[in-house]
């Protein structure tokens, strides 16, 4: 294993780990950002309805982005094949989102607008996302809520019948539409129903319990995927004119996260290994209202919707280590630290700000609960002001979920919350048309890097997935396909197909032939512990350097000592997990390198060596107002291979660069 140079304080020299490659072009229309989307749609290539059935598209993932893209493209008349590793499309992880979906419809008469939405989104992301992308998100948000209502999402309504809204962190208006605490579930049910309608019509072929394990790249463009049937173990290739990946984020790399245990990054990482750049992997959001860990062997954390911060007040005791129950601590001896530090936004500060503040209080000894690892989220004021019936109507299912998980009744005692690994702002790099650096490979939803910069505002995740699936990819994918009309799909005996199949089969065989002593979950748990220490809410150059070295050692140990029971020609969940953990062990090193390389603090990437006098993140716009697009080396990094960083510069005209302030 190569030993990389270190500085005197034990920090790895990034120049021995990576080199700087060519700049990348985001392909943004050369016009004002607020006009970019209208300009691009006007100039997209078109495919006539009679020709669409001659063009084949693969869509991987059936969450809001994947279901929307497959349903929309199928209804337009294209030949679509949809793949999910779930047993039904409605089980995709979009179902887990709770609080709501943003839309700049200005229906609450509180001075909201598309321009204000864009300002909030860019500012919330700490000026590390594309300005033109944020405008598209805001402009299409107006259509998204109407569309999802039309296909069956039962949004909450006011007494007079109009759709109800509430606020989320990082904004001072009410633009979040919701279905109590089940918004993701209801949107996913509606999206899956729309997808199944196209399956019934014969425009979409749905393949459940199939996992993508490789990307087929031929003649410089994506032309298919390799999948494994999770029931029979059969591995096969499927070819098409274009591929859309909508497979979710990589938050589970931290092992204990708010994501479903089956959520993974294998499709994204295997596409990356075939040439697709990944961007901003260090931008990982830690949700401030996750439930704290209650023990070493807890398998994941549980999300409590950010919507609870509308009426709940967050506090810790004024005295560190106060042993009293929350009801015994008088008002004068409580520190409502978000309200104290950020009076303008209070408990509705953006997630990165709220999580850092909570972690600072916990690490300073003010944490509460049996393990002193949480803070209180208290509804006593709201109950006194609004009454139990109103609070119950707004949050009853969330309160029920909390009580089921903890045994405590939030109507009687404050919730306990703590930051937990949640949403990945990084992902596959894509241009303005959602196409990756591999022509023909498109990305949607959390699998991509777009919109959110270094920190996602709450309720923008469901929105971005819907905008990608229903209102962006159905325009941009056909524009790419138009020149391919009359071109046959890649034959299965092509060298690129057989190479991809061989690569997958050899990797499966290597895992099954392992003679180690430890299951893949043990390695995943160790990886999560390393990442929480080295690349958690707060990062340091020393911690990130140690993390890289520890990850390399763990990866080597994994391939020496992993144990995979069972066979490959059957249902084998341990084999599935082993492949996903192997991918995480590679991705984790690049995540830490991205964080070490980005020599600034911004949004959720908080470096302790780049802090303002008031303890906030200090950006370096002169050096780092850019998107990092990473290429992995062909020679393993432990053998001296160096990653390549490609930069896409960011510019801001409608929302000028400024220091974030929520005070």
C-alpha positions in Angstrom: 0.0 0.0 0.0 1.4 3.4 -1.0 2.2 5.8 1.8 1.2 9.3 1.0 3.0 12.4 2.2 1.8 14.3 5.2 2.3 17.8 6.5 3.9 18.3 9.9 0.5 18.2 11.7 -0.5 14.8 10.3 -2.6 16.0 7.4 -2.4 14.2 4.0 -1.0 16.2 1.2 -4.0 16.4 -1.3 -1.6 16.7 -4.2 -0.5 13.2 -3.6 -4.1 12.0 -3.7 -5.6 13.9 -6.6 -4.7 15.9 -9.7 -6.7 18.7 -11.4 -8.2 17.8 -14.7 -10.0 19.8 -17.4 -12.9 22.1 -16.6 -16.4 20.8 -17.3 -19.2 22.8 -18.9 -22.7 22.7 -17.3 -24.3 23.5 -20.7 -26.4 26.2 -19.2 -28.2 28.4 -21.8 -26.3 31.7 -22.4 -29.0 33.9 -21.1 -30.3 35.3 -17.8 -30.8 32.5 -15.3 -34.5 33.3 -15.0 -35.0 32.8 -18.8 -32.8 29.7 -19.1 -35.5 27.1 -18.9 -37.8 28.7 -21.3 -34.9 29.2 -23.7 -33.8 25.6 -23.5 -37.2 24.1 -23.9 -37.7 26.2 -27.0 -34.6 24.8 -28.6 -34.9 21.1 -27.6 -35.1 18.6 -30.4 -38.5 16.9 -30.9 -39.5 13.4 -31.8 -42.8 13.1 -33.5 -45.5 10.9 -31.8 -45.4 8.3 -34.6 -41.6 7.8 -34.1 -41.4 7.6 -30.3 -42.2 3.9 -30.0 -39.0 3.2 -32.1 -36.8 4.6 -29.3 -36.1 2.7 -26.1 -35.3 4.1 -22.7 -34.3 2.4 -19.5 -35.3 4.0 -16.2 -33.7 2.6 -13.0 -35.6 3.4 -9.8 -39.3 3.9 -9.1 -39.3 6.7 -6.6 -40.8 10.1 -7.4 -38.2 10.9 -10.0 -38.0 7.4 -11.6 -41.8 6.7 -11.5 -42.5 10.2 -12.9 -39.9 9.8 -15.7 -41.0 6.4 -16.7 -44.7 7.3 -16.6 -44.3 10.5 -18.5 -42.0 9.0 -21.2 -44.3 6.0 -21.5 -47.4 8.2 -21.9 -45.6 10.2 -24.5 -45.2 7.0 -26.5 -41.6 5.9 -25.9 -40.6 2.2 -25.3 -39.7 2.3 -21.6 -38.3 -0.4 -19.4 -38.5 0.3 -15.6 -36.4 -1.5 -13.0 -36.6 -1.5 -9.2 -35.1 -3.9 -6.6 -38.3 -3.6 -4.6 -41.3 -6.0 -5.0 -43.5 -3.1 -6.0 -42.7 0.5 -7.3 -44.6 2.2 -4.4 -42.0 0.8 -1.9 -39.3 3.2 -3.2 -37.7 5.4 -0.5 -39.6 8.5 -1.5 -42.4 7.0 0.6 -40.4 7.8 3.7 -40.5 11.6 3.3 -42.8 13.2 5.8 -43.2 17.0 6.0 -44.1 18.4 2.6 -43.2 19.7 -0.8 -42.4 23.3 -1.7 -44.1 25.3 -4.4 -43.7 29.0 -5.1 -47.4 29.5 -5.9 -47.7 32.5 -3.5 -51.2 31.3 -2.4 -50.7 32.4 1.2 -50.4 36.1 0.3 -47.2 36.4 2.4 -45.1 38.0 -0.4 -43.7 34.7 -1.7 -42.7 34.4 -5.4 -40.4 32.4 -7.7 -37.7 34.9 -7.2 -37.9 34.6 -3.4 -38.0 30.8 -3.7 -34.8 31.0 -5.8 -33.1 33.3 -3.3 -34.0 31.0 -0.4 -32.8 27.9 -2.3 -29.5 29.4 -3.4 -28.8 31.0 0.0 -29.8 27.8 1.8 -27.3 25.9 -0.3 -24.7 28.5 0.6 -24.1 29.4 -3.1 -22.8 26.1 -4.2 -25.5 25.1 -6.7 -26.3 26.3 -10.2 -28.4 29.5 -10.2 -30.3 28.5 -13.4 -31.2 25.1 -12.0 -32.7 26.8 -8.9 -34.9 28.9 -11.3 -36.1 25.8 -13.1 -37.0 24.2 -9.8 -39.0 27.3 -8.7 -40.7 27.8 -12.0 -41.8 24.2 -12.4 -42.8 24.0 -8.7 -46.0 25.9 -9.6 -47.0 23.1 -11.9 -45.9 20.2 -9.7 -48.5 20.6 -6.9 -51.3 21.0 -9.5 -50.1 17.9 -11.3 -49.7 15.7 -8.2 -53.1 16.8 -7.0 -54.5 15.8 -10.4 -53.1 12.3 -10.2 -54.4 11.7 -6.7 -52.2 13.2 -3.9 -54.6 14.3 -1.1 -53.0 17.5 0.0 -54.2 19.1 3.2 -56.8 21.9 2.7 -58.0 24.9 4.6 -61.6 25.1 5.8 -62.6 26.9 2.6 -61.1 24.2 0.4 -57.9 25.8 -0.7 -54.6 23.9 -0.3 -53.0 24.4 3.1 -49.3 25.4 3.5 -46.8 25.6 6.4 -43.2 26.8 6.8 -40.0 24.8 6.7 -36.4 25.8 7.7 -34.5 28.5 6.0 -37.6 30.5 4.8 -39.9 33.2 6.2 -42.9 32.4 4.1 -45.4 29.5 4.0 -44.8 27.6 0.8 -44.8 23.9 1.9 -47.8 21.8 0.8 -48.3 18.7 2.8 -50.5 15.6 3.6 -50.0 15.7 7.4 -46.8 13.8 8.1 -47.2 11.4 5.1 -46.4 13.6 2.1 -43.8 11.4 0.6 -46.0 8.3 1.0 -49.0 10.0 -0.6 -47.0 11.4 -3.5 -45.3 8.0 -4.0 -48.6 6.2 -4.1 -49.9 8.7 -6.7 -46.7 8.4 -8.8 -46.6 4.7 -8.6 -50.3 4.5 -9.7 -49.4 6.7 -12.7 -46.5 4.4 -13.5 -48.7 1.3 -13.2 -51.3 2.9 -15.5 -48.6 2.9 -18.2 -47.6 -0.6 -17.4 -51.3 -1.6 -17.9 -51.3 0.3 -21.2 -48.2 -1.6 -22.4 -46.0 1.5 -22.8 -43.8 0.6 -19.8 -42.4 -2.8 -19.0 -41.8 -3.0 -15.2 -39.2 -5.3 -13.7 -39.4 -5.7 -9.9 -36.7 -7.3 -7.7 -34.0 -6.5 -10.2 -30.8 -4.6 -9.1 -28.6 -2.7 -11.5 -25.0 -3.8 -11.1 -23.3 -2.2 -14.1 -23.7 0.3 -17.0 -23.1 -0.7 -20.6 -21.1 2.0 -22.4 -20.4 1.5 -26.1 -19.2 4.0 -28.7 -18.8 6.6 -26.0 -22.4 6.6 -24.8 -24.6 4.7 -22.4 -26.5 2.0 -24.1 -27.8 -0.4 -21.5 -27.4 -1.9 -18.0 -26.6 -5.2 -16.4 -29.1 -6.4 -13.8 -29.4 -9.3 -11.4 -32.7 -10.9 -10.7 -32.8 -10.9 -6.9 -35.1 -13.9 -6.7 -33.3 -16.3 -9.1 -29.9 -14.8 -9.2 -29.9 -14.6 -13.0 -27.6 -11.9 -14.4 -28.5 -10.4 -17.8 -28.0 -7.3 -19.9 -30.7 -4.9 -21.2 -29.9 -2.5 -23.9 -31.6 0.8 -25.0 -31.0 4.1 -26.6 -30.7 6.0 -23.3 -30.5 5.2 -19.6 -32.0 7.2 -16.7 -30.7 6.6 -13.1 -33.1 7.7 -10.4 -31.8 5.4 -7.6 -31.7 7.7 -4.6 -28.9 9.0 -2.4 -25.9 7.6 -0.6 -26.7 8.6 3.0 -26.6 5.0 4.1 -22.8 5.1 3.6 -22.9 6.3 7.3 -24.6 3.0 8.2 -26.8 4.6 10.8 -28.9 7.0 8.8 -32.5 8.0 8.3 -32.7 6.1 5.0 -34.3 2.7 4.6 -31.8 -0.1 5.2 -32.0 -1.3 1.5 -31.2 2.2 0.1 -27.7 2.1 -1.5 -25.4 3.8 -4.0 -24.4 0.8 -6.1 -26.1 1.9 -9.4 -24.5 5.4 -9.1 -21.1 4.1 -8.2 -21.0 1.4 -10.9 -21.9 4.1 -13.4 -19.1 6.3 -12.0 -16.7 3.4 -12.5 -17.8 3.4 -16.2 -16.9 7.1 -16.6 -19.7 9.2 -15.0 -18.3 11.9 -12.8 -19.5 12.3 -9.2 -19.8 15.7 -7.7 -19.6 17.1 -4.2 -19.7 13.9 -2.3 -18.8 15.7 0.9 -22.1 17.6 0.9 -24.1 15.3 3.2 -26.9 16.7 5.2 -27.4 15.7 8.9 -31.0 16.1 9.7 -31.5 18.0 13.0 -34.7 16.2 14.0 -33.7 12.5 13.8 -34.1 10.4 16.9 -30.9 9.8 18.9 -29.2 6.5 19.1 -30.3 4.4 22.0 -27.7 1.7 21.8 -24.6 0.4 20.0 -26.6 -2.2 18.0 -29.4 0.0 16.7 -29.5 -0.5 13.0 -30.5 2.9 11.8 -31.9 6.3 13.0 -35.5 7.4 12.6 -36.5 10.7 11.0 -38.9 13.1 12.6 -40.3 15.6 10.1 -38.8 19.1 10.1 -42.4 20.3 10.0 -42.4 19.7 13.8 -40.2 22.8 14.1 -43.1 25.0 13.1 -44.6 24.5 16.6 -42.0 22.7 18.6 -39.3 24.7 20.5 -35.8 23.3 20.8 -33.9 23.7 24.0 -31.3 22.2 26.5 -30.8 22.9 30.2 -28.8 26.0 31.0 -26.6 23.8 33.3 -24.5 21.1 31.7 -25.4 17.6 32.9 -28.6 18.7 34.6 -30.1 15.4 35.8 -33.7 16.6 36.2 -36.6 15.5 34.0 -37.6 18.2 31.4 -40.9 19.0 33.2 -38.9 19.8 36.4 -36.6 22.4 34.7 -38.3 25.8 34.9 -38.5 28.2 32.0 -35.7 30.4 33.3 -33.3 27.5 33.4 -33.8 26.5 29.8 -31.6 27.6 26.8 -33.7 27.9 23.6 -30.4 28.2 21.8 -31.7 28.5 18.2 -34.0 31.3 19.2 -31.1 32.9 21.1 -28.6 32.7 18.3 -30.9 33.1 15.3 -33.8 35.3 16.5 -35.1 36.1 12.9 -35.6 32.4 12.0 -35.5 30.8 15.4 -36.3 27.1 15.3 -36.7 27.3 11.6 -33.1 27.9 10.7 -31.8 25.7 7.8 -30.9 22.2 8.6 -27.1 22.6 8.5 -27.3 25.5 11.0 -29.7 23.7 13.3 -27.6 20.4 13.2 -24.3 22.2 14.0 -25.9 24.1 16.9 -27.4 20.9 18.3 -24.1 19.0 18.0 -22.2 21.9 19.6 -24.5 21.9 22.6 -24.4 18.1 22.9 -20.5 18.0 22.6 -20.3 20.8 25.2 -22.0 18.6 27.8 -25.6 20.0 27.6 -27.0 16.9 25.9 -30.1 15.3 27.5 -31.5 11.8 27.7 -30.0 8.5 29.1 -27.0 8.8 26.8 -26.8 12.6 27.0 -26.8 12.6 23.1 -29.9 14.6 22.3 -31.8 17.9 22.7 -35.4 18.6 23.5 -38.2 19.4 21.0 -41.0 20.7 23.2 -44.6 21.3 22.2 -45.9 22.5 25.5 -46.2 26.1 24.3 -48.0 25.1 21.2 -50.4 22.9 23.2 -51.2 25.8 25.5 -51.6 28.2 22.6 -53.5 26.1 20.0 -55.0 23.3 22.1 -54.5 19.6 21.8 -57.0 19.1 19.0 -55.1 21.4 16.6 -51.7 20.0 17.4 -53.2 16.5 17.0 -54.6 17.4 13.6 -51.2 18.6 12.4 -48.8 16.0 13.8 -50.7 13.0 15.1 -49.1 10.4 12.9 -45.6 11.8 13.7 -46.5 11.8 17.5 -47.7 8.2 17.2 -44.5 7.2 15.4 -42.4 8.8 18.1 -44.3 7.1 20.9 -44.0 3.7 19.1 -40.3 4.1 18.8 -39.5 5.5 22.2 -42.4 4.8 24.5 -42.8 8.5 25.4 -45.9 10.6 24.6 -44.9 13.9 23.0 -48.2 15.4 24.3 -46.8 14.8 27.8 -43.1 15.1 27.6 -40.7 16.8 25.0 -39.3 14.7 22.2 -35.6 14.0 22.2 -33.8 14.7 18.8 -30.3 14.7 17.5 -28.6 15.2 14.1 -28.5 12.0 11.9 -27.1 11.3 8.5 -29.9 12.0 6.0 -29.7 13.5 2.5 -26.9 13.6 0.0 -26.6 16.8 -1.9 -23.8 15.2 -3.9 -24.2 12.6 -6.6 -23.6 12.0 -10.3 -22.6 15.2 -12.0 -25.0 16.3 -14.7 -25.3 19.2 -17.0 -28.4 21.5 -17.2 -30.2 18.8 -19.2 -29.7 16.3 -16.4 -27.2 14.3 -18.6 -24.1 13.0 -17.0 -20.6 13.1 -18.4 -21.4 9.8 -20.2 -23.7 10.8 -23.2 -27.0 9.0 -23.0 -26.9 8.5 -19.2 -29.3 10.8 -17.4 -29.9 11.2 -13.7 -32.9 12.3 -11.6 -33.7 12.9 -8.0 -31.2 12.4 -5.2 -28.9 10.3 -7.3 -27.8 13.5 -8.9 -26.1 16.6 -7.5 -28.3 19.4 -8.7 -30.4 22.2 -7.1 -29.4 22.0 -3.5 -25.8 23.2 -3.3 -24.1 22.5 0.0 -27.4 22.2 2.0 -30.9 21.3 1.0 -33.8 23.3 2.3 -36.5 21.1 3.8 -39.4 20.1 1.4 -37.2 20.8 -1.7 -36.3 17.1 -2.0 -39.8 15.9 -3.0 -40.0 18.9 -5.3 -36.7 18.3 -7.1 -37.6 14.6 -7.6 -41.0 15.5 -9.1 -39.5 18.3 -11.3 -36.9 16.0 -12.6 -39.2 13.1 -13.3 -42.3 14.8 -14.6 -41.1 18.1 -16.1 -37.4 17.9 -17.0 -36.4 14.5 -18.2 -39.4 14.1 -20.5 -38.0 17.1 -22.4 -34.3 16.5 -22.3 -34.2 12.8 -22.9 -36.2 13.0 -26.2 -33.9 15.9 -27.4 -30.9 13.6 -27.0 -32.8 10.7 -28.7 -34.0 12.6 -31.7 -30.7 12.2 -33.7 -30.7 8.5 -32.9 -33.9 7.8 -34.7 -33.4 4.8 -36.9 -30.5 3.5 -34.9 -31.0 0.0 -33.5 -30.4 -0.8 -29.8 -27.0 -2.4 -29.0 -27.0 -6.1 -29.7 -26.4 -8.4 -26.7 -23.3 -10.0 -28.4 -21.5 -6.6 -28.6 -18.1 -6.6 -26.8 -19.3 -3.8 -24.5 -22.2 -6.0 -23.3 -20.2 -9.1 -22.8 -17.5 -7.1 -20.9 -20.0 -5.6 -18.5 -21.6 -9.0 -17.9 -18.2 -10.6 -17.3 -17.3 -7.8 -14.8 -20.5 -8.4 -12.8 -20.1 -12.1 -12.8 -16.5 -12.0 -11.7 -17.3 -9.6 -8.8 -20.2 -11.8 -7.6 -17.9 -14.9 -7.8 -15.2 -13.1 -5.8 -17.7 -12.3 -3.1 -19.1 -15.8 -3.0 -15.7 -17.4 -2.9 -14.6 -15.4 0.0 -13.5 -17.5 3.0 -13.6 -14.8 5.7 -15.1 -14.7 9.2 -17.2 -11.5 9.3 -20.4 -10.6 7.5 -20.7 -7.5 5.4 -22.9 -5.7 8.0 -20.0 -5.7 10.4 -17.8 -3.9 7.9 -20.6 -1.4 7.1 -20.9 -0.6 10.8 -17.2 0.0 11.1 -17.3 2.3 8.1 -20.2 4.3 9.5 -18.2 4.8 12.8 -15.2 6.0 10.8 -17.3 8.4 8.7 -19.2 9.9 11.7 -15.9 10.6 13.4 -14.0 11.9 10.3 -16.7 13.4 8.0 -19.6 14.1 10.4 -21.3 17.4 11.2 -17.9 19.0 11.8 -14.7 18.1 9.9 -11.0 18.8 10.4 -8.1 18.1 8.0 -6.5 15.8 10.6 -9.8 13.8 11.1 -10.3 13.5 7.3 -6.8 12.3 6.8 -7.2 9.7 9.4 -10.5 8.7 7.9 -8.9 8.1 4.5 -6.2 5.9 6.0 -8.8 4.0 8.1 -11.1 3.4 5.2 -8.3 2.0 3.0 -7.3 -0.3 5.8 -10.9 -1.4 6.3 -11.4 -2.0 2.6 -8.3 -4.2 2.5 -9.6 -6.1 5.5 -13.0 -6.5 3.9 -11.6 -8.3 0.9 -9.5 -10.5 3.1 -12.1 -11.4 5.8 -15.6 -10.9 4.4 -17.9 -13.9 4.6 -20.9 -14.2 2.2 -23.1 -17.2 3.0 -25.3 -18.8 0.4 -25.2 -19.1 -3.4 -25.5 -16.7 -6.3 -28.3 -18.6 -8.1 -31.0 -17.8 -5.5 -32.3 -15.1 -3.2 -29.3 -14.0 -1.2 -29.6 -10.8 0.7 -26.1 -11.2 2.2 -24.7 -11.2 -1.3 -26.7 -8.0 -2.1 -25.4 -6.3 1.1 -21.8 -7.4 0.4 -21.8 -5.8 -3.0 -23.3 -2.6 -1.7 -20.8 -2.4 1.2 -17.9 -3.0 -1.2 -19.1 0.0 -3.2 -19.5 2.1 -0.1 -15.9 1.3 0.9 -14.7 2.8 -2.4 -17.0 5.8 -2.3 -16.2 6.6 1.3 -12.5 7.4 0.5 -13.5 9.8 -2.2 -16.1 11.4 0.1 -13.3 12.1 2.6 -10.9 13.3 -0.1 -13.6 15.7 -1.4 -14.0 17.1 2.1 -10.2 17.4 2.6 -9.7 18.9 -0.8 -12.5 21.5 -0.4 -10.5 23.9 1.8 -13.5 26.0 3.0 -16.7 25.7 5.1 -20.0 25.9 3.2 -23.4 24.6 4.1 -23.3 21.1 5.5 -19.5 20.9 4.8 -18.3 22.5 8.0 -14.6 22.6 8.4 -13.4 23.6 11.9 -10.5 25.4 10.4 -12.7 27.8 8.4 -15.0 29.5 10.9 -16.1 33.1 11.4 -15.7 35.0 14.6 -19.3 34.1 15.4 -18.8 30.3 14.8 -20.5 30.2 11.4 -19.2 28.7 8.2 -16.6 30.7 6.3 -16.8 30.3 2.5 -13.9 30.9 0.2 -15.6 32.2 -3.0 -12.3 33.1 -4.7 -11.1 29.5 -4.7 -14.2 27.4 -4.3 -17.2 28.9 -6.0 -17.3 25.7 -8.2 -18.7 22.2 -8.5 -16.2 19.4 -8.1 -16.6 16.6 -10.6 -14.5 13.6 -9.6 -13.0 10.8 -11.8 -11.6 7.7 -10.1 -8.2 6.3 -11.1 -7.9 3.1 -13.1 -5.1 2.1 -10.7 -6.4 1.6 -7.2 -5.6 4.6 -4.9 -3.8 2.4 -2.4 -1.4 1.4 -5.2 -0.7 5.0 -6.1 -3.6 5.9 -8.4 -4.7 9.5 -8.1 -8.3 10.8 -8.4 -8.9 13.6 -10.9 -10.9 16.6 -10.0 -12.7 18.5 -12.8 -14.2 21.9 -11.9 -17.4 23.6 -13.1 -17.3 27.3 -12.2 -20.4 28.8 -10.6 -21.7 32.3 -11.3 -24.5 34.2 -9.6 -26.3 37.2 -11.1 -29.9 37.2 -9.9 -28.8 36.3 -6.4 -25.4 37.9 -5.8 -22.9 36.2 -3.6 -23.3 37.1 0.0 -22.5 35.8 3.5 -25.5 33.8 4.8 -27.1 35.2 7.9 -30.1 33.9 9.8 -29.8 36.1 12.8 
